Amino acid sequence: MRTFLDRVALIIILIGAINWLCIGFFQMDLVATLFGGQSALMSRIVYSLVGLAGLYSISLLFRPLPEGYHEA
């Protein structure tokens, strides 16, 4: 079962993924654009949260599967 923190971490990771998609396709850093540049405090907070969420999500790989769930 996923916890609230698991879901929050995955949502934050999706924000980071969308940002990287914008960088790759449009050469536009969406977070920096929204918050006033890469060195702006809010941008650095968002980048840090994305990184921390990614590190936390590593734990999802090593958790046991819920009872009754079978891998294909």
N, CA, C, O and CB atoms as a CASP TS submission, in Angstrom:
PFRMAT TS
TARGET T0000
AUTHOR 0000-0000-0000
METHOD Language model
MODEL 1
PARENT N/A
ATOM      1  N   MET     1       0.835  -1.175   0.000  1.00  0.00           N
ATOM      2  CA  MET     1       0.000   0.000   0.000  1.00  0.00           C
ATOM      3  C   MET     1       0.885   1.245   0.000  1.00  0.00           C
ATOM      4  O   MET     1       1.892   1.298   0.706  1.00  0.00           O
ATOM      5  CB  MET     1      -0.953  -0.006   1.212  1.00  0.00           C
ATOM      6  N   ARG     2       0.518   2.207  -0.765  1.00  0.00           N
ATOM      7  CA  ARG     2       1.273   3.448  -0.858  1.00  0.00           C
ATOM      8  C   ARG     2       0.858   4.390   0.264  1.00  0.00           C
ATOM      9  O   ARG     2      -0.322   4.507   0.595  1.00  0.00           O
ATOM     10  CB  ARG     2       1.066   4.115  -2.232  1.00  0.00           C
ATOM     11  N   THR     3       1.836   5.048   0.832  1.00  0.00           N
ATOM     12  CA  THR     3       1.557   6.010   1.888  1.00  0.00           C
ATOM     13  C   THR     3       1.353   7.393   1.276  1.00  0.00           C
ATOM     14  O   THR     3       1.595   7.610   0.089  1.00  0.00           O
ATOM     15  CB  THR     3       2.704   6.033   2.929  1.00  0.00           C
ATOM     16  N   PHE     4       0.903   8.319   2.117  1.00  0.00           N
ATOM     17  CA  PHE     4       0.728   9.695   1.663  1.00  0.00           C
ATOM     18  C   PHE     4       2.052  10.269   1.170  1.00  0.00           C
ATOM     19  O   PHE     4       2.091  10.960   0.153  1.00  0.00           O
ATOM     20  CB  PHE     4       0.157  10.568   2.790  1.00  0.00           C
ATOM     21  N   LEU     5       3.134   9.984   1.888  1.00  0.00           N
ATOM     22  CA  LEU     5       4.443  10.485   1.496  1.00  0.00           C
ATOM     23  C   LEU     5       4.891   9.906   0.150  1.00  0.00           C
ATOM     24  O   LEU     5       5.529  10.599  -0.642  1.00  0.00           O
ATOM     25  CB  LEU     5       5.470  10.157   2.573  1.00  0.00           C
ATOM     26  N   ASP     6       4.560   8.649  -0.107  1.00  0.00           N
ATOM     27  CA  ASP     6       4.866   8.040  -1.408  1.00  0.00           C
ATOM     28  C   ASP     6       4.193   8.813  -2.529  1.00  0.00           C
ATOM     29  O   ASP     6       4.814   9.117  -3.548  1.00  0.00           O
ATOM     30  CB  ASP     6       4.420   6.565  -1.439  1.00  0.00           C
ATOM     31  N   ARG     7       2.938   9.125  -2.337  1.00  0.00           N
ATOM     32  CA  ARG     7       2.175   9.837  -3.369  1.00  0.00           C
ATOM     33  C   ARG     7       2.702  11.258  -3.577  1.00  0.00           C
ATOM     34  O   ARG     7       2.800  11.726  -4.711  1.00  0.00           O
ATOM     35  CB  ARG     7       0.689   9.881  -2.993  1.00  0.00           C
ATOM     36  N   VAL     8       3.038  11.940  -2.487  1.00  0.00           N
ATOM     37  CA  VAL     8       3.591  13.295  -2.599  1.00  0.00           C
ATOM     38  C   VAL     8       4.926  13.245  -3.346  1.00  0.00           C
ATOM     39  O   VAL     8       5.182  14.074  -4.220  1.00  0.00           O
ATOM     40  CB  VAL     8       3.777  13.938  -1.189  1.00  0.00           C
ATOM     41  N   ALA     9       5.761  12.287  -3.006  1.00  0.00           N
ATOM     42  CA  ALA     9       7.062  12.150  -3.679  1.00  0.00           C
ATOM     43  C   ALA     9       6.877  11.897  -5.175  1.00  0.00           C
ATOM     44  O   ALA     9       7.591  12.477  -5.993  1.00  0.00           O
ATOM     45  CB  ALA     9       7.881  11.002  -3.047  1.00  0.00           C
ATOM     46  N   LEU    10       5.940  11.048  -5.532  1.00  0.00           N
ATOM     47  CA  LEU    10       5.716  10.766  -6.952  1.00  0.00           C
ATOM     48  C   LEU    10       5.175  11.986  -7.687  1.00  0.00           C
ATOM     49  O   LEU    10       5.530  12.206  -8.845  1.00  0.00           O
ATOM     50  CB  LEU    10       4.752   9.595  -7.112  1.00  0.00           C
ATOM     51  N   ILE    11       4.337  12.772  -7.054  1.00  0.00           N
ATOM     52  CA  ILE    11       3.830  13.998  -7.680  1.00  0.00           C
ATOM     53  C   ILE    11       4.973  14.986  -7.899  1.00  0.00           C
ATOM     54  O   ILE    11       5.055  15.618  -8.952  1.00  0.00           O
ATOM     55  CB  ILE    11       2.721  14.641  -6.808  1.00  0.00           C
ATOM     56  N   ILE    12       5.848  15.121  -6.913  1.00  0.00           N
ATOM     57  CA  ILE    12       6.991  16.024  -7.061  1.00  0.00           C
ATOM     58  C   ILE    12       7.922  15.539  -8.168  1.00  0.00           C
ATOM     59  O   ILE    12       8.460  16.348  -8.923  1.00  0.00           O
ATOM     60  CB  ILE    12       7.760  16.142  -5.733  1.00  0.00           C
ATOM     61  N   ILE    13       8.113  14.238  -8.269  1.00  0.00           N
ATOM     62  CA  ILE    13       8.943  13.680  -9.338  1.00  0.00           C
ATOM     63  C   ILE    13       8.321  13.971 -10.704  1.00  0.00           C
ATOM     64  O   ILE    13       9.037  14.250 -11.666  1.00  0.00           O
ATOM     65  CB  ILE    13       9.125  12.156  -9.144  1.00  0.00           C
ATOM     66  N   LEU    14       7.003  13.908 -10.792  1.00  0.00           N
ATOM     67  CA  LEU    14       6.331  14.248 -12.051  1.00  0.00           C
ATOM     68  C   LEU    14       6.566  15.712 -12.422  1.00  0.00           C
ATOM     69  O   LEU    14       6.741  16.026 -13.599  1.00  0.00           O
ATOM     70  CB  LEU    14       4.822  13.968 -11.945  1.00  0.00           C
ATOM     71  N   ILE    15       6.574  16.597 -11.452  1.00  0.00           N
ATOM     72  CA  ILE    15       6.885  18.004 -11.729  1.00  0.00           C
ATOM     73  C   ILE    15       8.289  18.122 -12.315  1.00  0.00           C
ATOM     74  O   ILE    15       8.507  18.855 -13.279  1.00  0.00           O
ATOM     75  CB  ILE    15       6.765  18.859 -10.440  1.00  0.00           C
ATOM     76  N   GLY    16       9.238  17.395 -11.726  1.00  0.00           N
ATOM     77  CA  GLY    16      10.598  17.395 -12.254  1.00  0.00           C
ATOM     78  C   GLY    16      10.669  16.808 -13.659  1.00  0.00           C
ATOM     79  O   GLY    16      11.409  17.306 -14.506  1.00  0.00           O
ATOM     80  N   ALA    17       9.909  15.761 -13.903  1.00  0.00           N
ATOM     81  CA  ALA    17       9.909  15.133 -15.229  1.00  0.00           C
ATOM     82  C   ALA    17       9.331  16.082 -16.280  1.00  0.00           C
ATOM     83  O   ALA    17       9.843  16.166 -17.396  1.00  0.00           O
ATOM     84  CB  ALA    17       9.104  13.818 -15.203  1.00  0.00           C
ATOM     85  N   ILE    18       8.271  16.788 -15.920  1.00  0.00           N
ATOM     86  CA  ILE    18       7.691  17.767 -16.855  1.00  0.00           C
ATOM     87  C   ILE    18       8.694  18.880 -17.123  1.00  0.00           C
ATOM     88  O   ILE    18       8.809  19.346 -18.256  1.00  0.00           O
ATOM     89  CB  ILE    18       6.366  18.357 -16.293  1.00  0.00           C
ATOM     90  N   ASN    19       9.412  19.309 -16.107  1.00  0.00           N
ATOM     91  CA  ASN    19      10.428  20.343 -16.303  1.00  0.00           C
ATOM     92  C   ASN    19      11.505  19.860 -17.271  1.00  0.00           C
ATOM     93  O   ASN    19      11.904  20.599 -18.172  1.00  0.00           O
ATOM     94  CB  ASN    19      11.063  20.740 -14.955  1.00  0.00           C
ATOM     95  N   TRP    20      11.980  18.620 -17.091  1.00  0.00           N
ATOM     96  CA  TRP    20      12.999  18.086 -17.994  1.00  0.00           C
ATOM     97  C   TRP    20      12.457  17.893 -19.409  1.00  0.00           C
ATOM     98  O   TRP    20      13.195  18.054 -20.381  1.00  0.00           O
ATOM     99  CB  TRP    20      13.533  16.761 -17.457  1.00  0.00           C
ATOM    100  N   LEU    21      11.191  17.554 -19.531  1.00  0.00           N
ATOM    101  CA  LEU    21      10.569  17.450 -20.855  1.00  0.00           C
ATOM    102  C   LEU    21      10.602  18.798 -21.564  1.00  0.00           C
ATOM    103  O   LEU    21      10.922  18.880 -22.749  1.00  0.00           O
ATOM    104  CB  LEU    21       9.115  16.946 -20.737  1.00  0.00           C
ATOM    105  N   CYS    22      10.268  19.851 -20.826  1.00  0.00           N
ATOM    106  CA  CYS    22      10.300  21.205 -21.404  1.00  0.00           C
ATOM    107  C   CYS    22      11.720  21.608 -21.789  1.00  0.00           C
ATOM    108  O   CYS    22      11.932  22.249 -22.818  1.00  0.00           O
ATOM    109  CB  CYS    22       9.719  22.226 -20.412  1.00  0.00           C
ATOM    110  N   ILE    23      12.684  21.233 -20.966  1.00  0.00           N
ATOM    111  CA  ILE    23      14.079  21.540 -21.293  1.00  0.00           C
ATOM    112  C   ILE    23      14.497  20.796 -22.555  1.00  0.00           C
ATOM    113  O   ILE    23      15.130  21.376 -23.437  1.00  0.00           O
ATOM    114  CB  ILE    23      15.012  21.170 -20.117  1.00  0.00           C
ATOM    115  N   GLY    24      14.148  19.518 -22.646  1.00  0.00           N
ATOM    116  CA  GLY    24      14.554  18.709 -23.788  1.00  0.00           C
ATOM    117  C   GLY    24      13.895  19.109 -25.098  1.00  0.00           C
ATOM    118  O   GLY    24      14.560  19.166 -26.132  1.00  0.00           O
ATOM    119  N   PHE    25      12.605  19.385 -25.067  1.00  0.00           N
ATOM    120  CA  PHE    25      11.886  19.692 -26.303  1.00  0.00           C
ATOM    121  C   PHE    25      11.905  21.171 -26.673  1.00  0.00           C
ATOM    122  O   PHE    25      11.950  21.511 -27.855  1.00  0.00           O
ATOM    123  CB  PHE    25      10.468  19.236 -26.181  1.00  0.00           C
ATOM    124  N   PHE    26      11.871  22.041 -25.688  1.00  0.00           N
ATOM    125  CA  PHE    26      11.677  23.459 -25.969  1.00  0.00           C
ATOM    126  C   PHE    26      12.826  24.343 -25.477  1.00  0.00           C
ATOM    127  O   PHE    26      12.767  25.563 -25.631  1.00  0.00           O
ATOM    128  CB  PHE    26      10.394  23.918 -25.346  1.00  0.00           C
ATOM    129  N   GLN    27      13.868  23.751 -24.888  1.00  0.00           N
ATOM    130  CA  GLN    27      14.998  24.479 -24.322  1.00  0.00           C
ATOM    131  C   GLN    27      14.518  25.567 -23.361  1.00  0.00           C
ATOM    132  O   GLN    27      15.040  26.682 -23.354  1.00  0.00           O
ATOM    133  CB  GLN    27      15.850  25.094 -25.440  1.00  0.00           C
ATOM    134  N   MET    28      13.513  25.221 -22.552  1.00  0.00           N
ATOM    135  CA  MET    28      12.953  26.165 -21.599  1.00  0.00           C
ATOM    136  C   MET    28      12.866  25.492 -20.238  1.00  0.00           C
ATOM    137  O   MET    28      12.217  24.458 -20.086  1.00  0.00           O
ATOM    138  CB  MET    28      11.559  26.669 -22.061  1.00  0.00           C
ATOM    139  N   ASP    29      13.518  26.082 -19.259  1.00  0.00           N
ATOM    140  CA  ASP    29      13.454  25.586 -17.892  1.00  0.00           C
ATOM    141  C   ASP    29      12.205  26.181 -17.250  1.00  0.00           C
ATOM    142  O   ASP    29      12.203  27.343 -16.844  1.00  0.00           O
ATOM    143  CB  ASP    29      14.753  25.953 -17.079  1.00  0.00           C
ATOM    144  N   LEU    30      11.154  25.389 -17.161  1.00  0.00           N
ATOM    145  CA  LEU    30       9.863  25.865 -16.687  1.00  0.00           C
ATOM    146  C   LEU    30       9.932  26.367 -15.247  1.00  0.00           C
ATOM    147  O   LEU    30       9.333  27.392 -14.919  1.00  0.00           O
ATOM    148  CB  LEU    30       8.832  24.761 -16.801  1.00  0.00           C
ATOM    149  N   VAL    31      10.647  25.662 -14.397  1.00  0.00           N
ATOM    150  CA  VAL    31      10.763  26.076 -12.995  1.00  0.00           C
ATOM    151  C   VAL    31      11.466  27.427 -12.908  1.00  0.00           C
ATOM    152  O   VAL    31      11.013  28.317 -12.189  1.00  0.00           O
ATOM    153  CB  VAL    31      11.531  25.012 -12.168  1.00  0.00           C
ATOM    154  N   ALA    32      12.562  27.582 -13.631  1.00  0.00           N
ATOM    155  CA  ALA    32      13.292  28.852 -13.617  1.00  0.00           C
ATOM    156  C   ALA    32      12.432  29.978 -14.194  1.00  0.00           C
ATOM    157  O   ALA    32      12.472  31.104 -13.698  1.00  0.00           O
ATOM    158  CB  ALA    32      14.607  28.726 -14.411  1.00  0.00           C
ATOM    159  N   THR    33      11.670  29.687 -15.221  1.00  0.00           N
ATOM    160  CA  THR    33      10.797  30.692 -15.820  1.00  0.00           C
ATOM    161  C   THR    33       9.720  31.138 -14.842  1.00  0.00           C
ATOM    162  O   THR    33       9.426  32.329 -14.743  1.00  0.00           O
ATOM    163  CB  THR    33      10.155  30.149 -17.093  1.00  0.00           C
ATOM    164  N   LEU    34       9.136  30.200 -14.127  1.00  0.00           N
ATOM    165  CA  LEU    34       8.057  30.534 -13.201  1.00  0.00           C
ATOM    166  C   LEU    34       8.550  31.269 -11.956  1.00  0.00           C
ATOM    167  O   LEU    34       7.833  32.107 -11.409  1.00  0.00           O
ATOM    168  CB  LEU    34       7.332  29.277 -12.791  1.00  0.00           C
ATOM    169  N   PHE    35       9.770  30.962 -11.503  1.00  0.00           N
ATOM    170  CA  PHE    35      10.223  31.472 -10.217  1.00  0.00           C
ATOM    171  C   PHE    35      11.383  32.456 -10.310  1.00  0.00           C
ATOM    172  O   PHE    35      12.003  32.765  -9.292  1.00  0.00           O
ATOM    173  CB  PHE    35      10.619  30.334  -9.351  1.00  0.00           C
ATOM    174  N   GLY    36      11.691  32.953 -11.499  1.00  0.00           N
ATOM    175  CA  GLY    36      12.665  34.038 -11.595  1.00  0.00           C
ATOM    176  C   GLY    36      14.108  33.644 -11.796  1.00  0.00           C
ATOM    177  O   GLY    36      15.000  34.356 -11.335  1.00  0.00           O
ATOM    178  N   GLY    37      14.370  32.550 -12.457  1.00  0.00           N
ATOM    179  CA  GLY    37      15.745  32.148 -12.756  1.00  0.00           C
ATOM    180  C   GLY    37      16.187  30.958 -11.925  1.00  0.00           C
ATOM    181  O   GLY    37      15.586  30.628 -10.903  1.00  0.00           O
ATOM    182  N   GLN    38      17.262  30.318 -12.395  1.00  0.00           N
ATOM    183  CA  GLN    38      17.743  29.113 -11.730  1.00  0.00           C
ATOM    184  C   GLN    38      18.302  29.382 -10.346  1.00  0.00           C
ATOM    185  O   GLN    38      18.253  28.503  -9.485  1.00  0.00           O
ATOM    186  CB  GLN    38      18.790  28.455 -12.568  1.00  0.00           C
ATOM    187  N   SER    39      18.828  30.566 -10.112  1.00  0.00           N
ATOM    188  CA  SER    39      19.427  30.847  -8.812  1.00  0.00           C
ATOM    189  C   SER    39      18.450  31.495  -7.827  1.00  0.00           C
ATOM    190  O   SER    39      18.824  31.803  -6.695  1.00  0.00           O
ATOM    191  CB  SER    39      20.625  31.739  -8.993  1.00  0.00           C
ATOM    192  N   ALA    40      17.203  31.703  -8.253  1.00  0.00           N
ATOM    193  CA  ALA    40      16.198  32.262  -7.345  1.00  0.00           C
ATOM    194  C   ALA    40      15.894  31.255  -6.232  1.00  0.00           C
ATOM    195  O   ALA    40      15.939  30.044  -6.447  1.00  0.00           O
ATOM    196  CB  ALA    40      14.895  32.632  -8.120  1.00  0.00           C
ATOM    197  N   LEU    41      15.590  31.765  -5.063  1.00  0.00           N
ATOM    198  CA  LEU    41      15.360  30.909  -3.901  1.00  0.00           C
ATOM    199  C   LEU    41      14.256  29.878  -4.155  1.00  0.00           C
ATOM    200  O   LEU    41      14.431  28.703  -3.831  1.00  0.00           O
ATOM    201  CB  LEU    41      15.002  31.762  -2.690  1.00  0.00           C
ATOM    202  N   MET    42      13.140  30.292  -4.721  1.00  0.00           N
ATOM    203  CA  MET    42      12.035  29.348  -4.964  1.00  0.00           C
ATOM    204  C   MET    42      12.436  28.261  -5.959  1.00  0.00           C
ATOM    205  O   MET    42      12.072  27.098  -5.785  1.00  0.00           O
ATOM    206  CB  MET    42      10.797  30.097  -5.485  1.00  0.00           C
ATOM    207  N   SER    43      13.177  28.629  -6.991  1.00  0.00           N
ATOM    208  CA  SER    43      13.646  27.625  -7.956  1.00  0.00           C
ATOM    209  C   SER    43      14.545  26.608  -7.267  1.00  0.00           C
ATOM    210  O   SER    43      14.418  25.405  -7.495  1.00  0.00           O
ATOM    211  CB  SER    43      14.402  28.298  -9.125  1.00  0.00           C
ATOM    212  N   ARG    44      15.444  27.087  -6.433  1.00  0.00           N
ATOM    213  CA  ARG    44      16.350  26.180  -5.724  1.00  0.00           C
ATOM    214  C   ARG    44      15.586  25.274  -4.774  1.00  0.00           C
ATOM    215  O   ARG    44      15.954  24.113  -4.598  1.00  0.00           O
ATOM    216  CB  ARG    44      17.405  26.973  -4.953  1.00  0.00           C
ATOM    217  N   ILE    45      14.531  25.786  -4.162  1.00  0.00           N
ATOM    218  CA  ILE    45      13.702  24.950  -3.290  1.00  0.00           C
ATOM    219  C   ILE    45      13.017  23.864  -4.096  1.00  0.00           C
ATOM    220  O   ILE    45      12.999  22.704  -3.686  1.00  0.00           O
ATOM    221  CB  ILE    45      12.656  25.800  -2.549  1.00  0.00           C
ATOM    222  N   VAL    46      12.448  24.230  -5.251  1.00  0.00           N
ATOM    223  CA  VAL    46      11.770  23.234  -6.094  1.00  0.00           C
ATOM    224  C   VAL    46      12.763  22.183  -6.570  1.00  0.00           C
ATOM    225  O   VAL    46      12.470  20.988  -6.511  1.00  0.00           O
ATOM    226  CB  VAL    46      11.090  23.913  -7.307  1.00  0.00           C
ATOM    227  N   TYR    47      13.942  22.612  -7.046  1.00  0.00           N
ATOM    228  CA  TYR    47      14.950  21.650  -7.493  1.00  0.00           C
ATOM    229  C   TYR    47      15.358  20.717  -6.354  1.00  0.00           C
ATOM    230  O   TYR    47      15.533  19.516  -6.562  1.00  0.00           O
ATOM    231  CB  TYR    47      16.185  22.384  -8.043  1.00  0.00           C
ATOM    232  N   SER    48      15.506  21.266  -5.163  1.00  0.00           N
ATOM    233  CA  SER    48      15.893  20.447  -4.000  1.00  0.00           C
ATOM    234  C   SER    48      14.803  19.448  -3.638  1.00  0.00           C
ATOM    235  O   SER    48      15.095  18.293  -3.326  1.00  0.00           O
ATOM    236  CB  SER    48      16.198  21.342  -2.789  1.00  0.00           C
ATOM    237  N   LEU    49      13.540  19.891  -3.680  1.00  0.00           N
ATOM    238  CA  LEU    49      12.431  18.979  -3.379  1.00  0.00           C
ATOM    239  C   LEU    49      12.346  17.850  -4.395  1.00  0.00           C
ATOM    240  O   LEU    49      12.072  16.707  -4.032  1.00  0.00           O
ATOM    241  CB  LEU    49      11.109  19.744  -3.342  1.00  0.00           C
ATOM    242  N   VAL    50      12.579  18.163  -5.665  1.00  0.00           N
ATOM    243  CA  VAL    50      12.561  17.123  -6.701  1.00  0.00           C
ATOM    244  C   VAL    50      13.674  16.110  -6.446  1.00  0.00           C
ATOM    245  O   VAL    50      13.461  14.903  -6.564  1.00  0.00           O
ATOM    246  CB  VAL    50      12.714  17.749  -8.113  1.00  0.00           C
ATOM    247  N   GLY    51      14.855  16.603  -6.098  1.00  0.00           N
ATOM    248  CA  GLY    51      15.965  15.699  -5.803  1.00  0.00           C
ATOM    249  C   GLY    51      15.706  14.829  -4.588  1.00  0.00           C
ATOM    250  O   GLY    51      15.969  13.627  -4.611  1.00  0.00           O
ATOM    251  N   LEU    52      15.190  15.432  -3.526  1.00  0.00           N
ATOM    252  CA  LEU    52      14.874  14.658  -2.317  1.00  0.00           C
ATOM    253  C   LEU    52      13.773  13.634  -2.582  1.00  0.00           C
ATOM    254  O   LEU    52      13.831  12.512  -2.078  1.00  0.00           O
ATOM    255  CB  LEU    52      14.447  15.598  -1.180  1.00  0.00           C
ATOM    256  N   ALA    53      12.771  14.021  -3.376  1.00  0.00           N
ATOM    257  CA  ALA    53      11.691  13.083  -3.716  1.00  0.00           C
ATOM    258  C   ALA    53      12.242  11.912  -4.522  1.00  0.00           C
ATOM    259  O   ALA    53      11.819  10.771  -4.334  1.00  0.00           O
ATOM    260  CB  ALA    53      10.572  13.800  -4.512  1.00  0.00           C
ATOM    261  N   GLY    54      13.178  12.191  -5.410  1.00  0.00           N
ATOM    262  CA  GLY    54      13.802  11.117  -6.179  1.00  0.00           C
ATOM    263  C   GLY    54      14.574  10.151  -5.298  1.00  0.00           C
ATOM    264  O   GLY    54      14.481   8.935  -5.464  1.00  0.00           O
ATOM    265  N   LEU    55      15.336  10.697  -4.363  1.00  0.00           N
ATOM    266  CA  LEU    55      16.083   9.835  -3.444  1.00  0.00           C
ATOM    267  C   LEU    55      15.145   9.012  -2.565  1.00  0.00           C
ATOM    268  O   LEU    55      15.382   7.827  -2.334  1.00  0.00           O
ATOM    269  CB  LEU    55      17.016  10.675  -2.566  1.00  0.00           C
ATOM    270  N   TYR    56      14.087   9.640  -2.081  1.00  0.00           N
ATOM    271  CA  TYR    56      13.106   8.911  -1.263  1.00  0.00           C
ATOM    272  C   TYR    56      12.460   7.783  -2.068  1.00  0.00           C
ATOM    273  O   TYR    56      12.198   6.704  -1.536  1.00  0.00           O
ATOM    274  CB  TYR    56      12.017   9.874  -0.733  1.00  0.00           C
ATOM    275  N   SER    57      12.205   8.037  -3.346  1.00  0.00           N
ATOM    276  CA  SER    57      11.500   7.056  -4.172  1.00  0.00           C
ATOM    277  C   SER    57      12.333   5.818  -4.472  1.00  0.00           C
ATOM    278  O   SER    57      11.798   4.803  -4.919  1.00  0.00           O
ATOM    279  CB  SER    57      11.073   7.693  -5.464  1.00  0.00           C
ATOM    280  N   ILE    58      13.633   5.892  -4.232  1.00  0.00           N
ATOM    281  CA  ILE    58      14.457   4.688  -4.373  1.00  0.00           C
ATOM    282  C   ILE    58      13.925   3.599  -3.446  1.00  0.00           C
ATOM    283  O   ILE    58      13.991   2.414  -3.771  1.00  0.00           O
ATOM    284  CB  ILE    58      15.952   4.994  -4.058  1.00  0.00           C
ATOM    285  N   SER    59      13.401   4.002  -2.298  1.00  0.00           N
ATOM    286  CA  SER    59      12.875   3.014  -1.343  1.00  0.00           C
ATOM    287  C   SER    59      11.692   2.237  -1.918  1.00  0.00           C
ATOM    288  O   SER    59      11.427   1.113  -1.492  1.00  0.00           O
ATOM    289  CB  SER    59      12.451   3.708  -0.047  1.00  0.00           C
ATOM    290  N   LEU    60      10.986   2.819  -2.873  1.00  0.00           N
ATOM    291  CA  LEU    60       9.846   2.126  -3.480  1.00  0.00           C
ATOM    292  C   LEU    60      10.291   0.864  -4.222  1.00  0.00           C
ATOM    293  O   LEU    60       9.524  -0.089  -4.353  1.00  0.00           O
ATOM    294  CB  LEU    60       9.105   3.065  -4.441  1.00  0.00           C
ATOM    295  N   LEU    61      11.523   0.866  -4.702  1.00  0.00           N
ATOM    296  CA  LEU    61      12.037  -0.290  -5.448  1.00  0.00           C
ATOM    297  C   LEU    61      12.276  -1.501  -4.552  1.00  0.00           C
ATOM    298  O   LEU    61      12.254  -2.639  -5.021  1.00  0.00           O
ATOM    299  CB  LEU    61      13.331   0.081  -6.156  1.00  0.00           C
ATOM    300  N   PHE    62      12.503  -1.257  -3.270  1.00  0.00           N
ATOM    301  CA  PHE    62      12.915  -2.327  -2.374  1.00  0.00           C
ATOM    302  C   PHE    62      11.852  -2.732  -1.367  1.00  0.00           C
ATOM    303  O   PHE    62      12.119  -3.548  -0.486  1.00  0.00           O
ATOM    304  CB  PHE    62      14.141  -1.918  -1.648  1.00  0.00           C
ATOM    305  N   ARG    63      10.677  -2.189  -1.477  1.00  0.00           N
ATOM    306  CA  ARG    63       9.602  -2.554  -0.556  1.00  0.00           C
ATOM    307  C   ARG    63       8.953  -3.850  -1.013  1.00  0.00           C
ATOM    308  O   ARG    63       8.873  -4.119  -2.211  1.00  0.00           O
ATOM    309  CB  ARG    63       8.549  -1.425  -0.459  1.00  0.00           C
ATOM    310  N   PRO    64       8.494  -4.644  -0.072  1.00  0.00           N
ATOM    311  CA  PRO    64       7.797  -5.872  -0.457  1.00  0.00           C
ATOM    312  C   PRO    64       6.469  -5.535  -1.133  1.00  0.00           C
ATOM    313  O   PRO    64       5.848  -4.508  -0.858  1.00  0.00           O
ATOM    314  CB  PRO    64       7.561  -6.775   0.776  1.00  0.00           C
ATOM    315  N   LEU    65       6.060  -6.430  -2.018  1.00  0.00           N
ATOM    316  CA  LEU    65       4.782  -6.249  -2.703  1.00  0.00           C
ATOM    317  C   LEU    65       3.626  -6.484  -1.724  1.00  0.00           C
ATOM    318  O   LEU    65       3.744  -7.283  -0.796  1.00  0.00           O
ATOM    319  CB  LEU    65       4.672  -7.210  -3.919  1.00  0.00           C
ATOM    320  N   PRO    66       2.512  -5.782  -1.940  1.00  0.00           N
ATOM    321  CA  PRO    66       1.349  -6.015  -1.068  1.00  0.00           C
ATOM    322  C   PRO    66       0.871  -7.460  -1.176  1.00  0.00           C
ATOM    323  O   PRO    66       1.054  -8.111  -2.205  1.00  0.00           O
ATOM    324  CB  PRO    66       0.199  -5.051  -1.428  1.00  0.00           C
ATOM    325  N   GLU    67       0.269  -7.944  -0.122  1.00  0.00           N
ATOM    326  CA  GLU    67      -0.238  -9.309  -0.109  1.00  0.00           C
ATOM    327  C   GLU    67      -1.319  -9.477  -1.175  1.00  0.00           C
ATOM    328  O   GLU    67      -2.195  -8.624  -1.319  1.00  0.00           O
ATOM    329  CB  GLU    67      -0.791  -9.670   1.286  1.00  0.00           C
ATOM    330  N   GLY    68      -1.254 -10.554  -1.903  1.00  0.00           N
ATOM    331  CA  GLY    68      -2.239 -10.810  -2.951  1.00  0.00           C
ATOM    332  C   GLY    68      -1.856 -10.233  -4.303  1.00  0.00           C
ATOM    333  O   GLY    68      -2.558 -10.453  -5.290  1.00  0.00           O
ATOM    334  N   TYR    69      -0.742  -9.493  -4.362  1.00  0.00           N
ATOM    335  CA  TYR    69      -0.290  -8.888  -5.615  1.00  0.00           C
ATOM    336  C   TYR    69       0.771  -9.772  -6.216  1.00  0.00           C
ATOM    337  O   TYR    69       1.704 -10.174  -5.521  1.00  0.00           O
ATOM    338  CB  TYR    69       0.250  -7.450  -5.396  1.00  0.00           C
ATOM    339  N   HIS    70       0.651 -10.087  -7.503  1.00  0.00           N
ATOM    340  CA  HIS    70       1.610 -10.951  -8.179  1.00  0.00           C
ATOM    341  C   HIS    70       2.195 -10.202  -9.371  1.00  0.00           C
ATOM    342  O   HIS    70       1.473  -9.576 -10.146  1.00  0.00           O
ATOM    343  CB  HIS    70       0.942 -12.282  -8.632  1.00  0.00           C
ATOM    344  N   GLU    71       3.504 -10.277  -9.500  1.00  0.00           N
ATOM    345  CA  GLU    71       4.145  -9.664 -10.663  1.00  0.00           C
ATOM    346  C   GLU    71       3.861 -10.509 -11.889  1.00  0.00           C
ATOM    347  O   GLU    71       3.731 -11.731 -11.807  1.00  0.00           O
ATOM    348  CB  GLU    71       5.673  -9.511 -10.446  1.00  0.00           C
ATOM    349  N   ALA    72       3.769  -9.844 -13.020  1.00  0.00           N
ATOM    350  CA  ALA    72       3.497 -10.553 -14.280  1.00  0.00           C
ATOM    351  C   ALA    72       4.769 -11.151 -14.820  1.00  0.00           C
ATOM    352  O   ALA    72       4.753 -11.789 -15.872  1.00  0.00           O
ATOM    353  CB  ALA    72       2.869  -9.613 -15.325  1.00  0.00           C
TER
END
